Amino acid sequence: MRYADSGGLSAEGRAKREQVRLQAAQMFARDVPATQVAARLRVSTKSAYQWRRRWRAGGMAALISTGPGGDVCRPSPDQLLRLRAELDLGPAAHGWVEDQRWTLARVATLIGRLFHISYTPRGVSYLLHRIGYTPQVPKHRAVQRDEPAIAAWRATTWAKIRG
């Protein structure tokens, strides 16, 4: 599931979920069946059964929130600020002069050069989302694009192809 803050519940959201789990634990203590707990708390039966197993194994403490999920961000906050600044300089400033687009592979290379940290393209994507970047489709056309030639081709060749 995707959340508005790009990858997880906020602290407030985790606290609300924790309260629901603790209510479930109180019901389990009164021998309320997991299916009824699920219906009353408006959660899936799978979650209710899972909570009951955890509650039986470790009591209320087993249902306490363990904090945000996912890996810890490897670059420090200062390194993330530097990465943003370097990305804003553009690819040409870092040796990619053939086209002015950041790719995940290029950003991974940049992170490796700057901080000696290895990232996969998917990991770079998560990191970029975490610091506020989103994928974008270029809005520009190629400089060498010949609009009159394209219009003529559409009028003749494309009309024949479409039949």
Helices and strands as residue ranges (DSSP letters): H 11-29, H 34-41, H 45-58, G 59-63, H 77-89, G 91-94, H 104-115, H 121-130, H 147-153, I 154-158, H 159-162
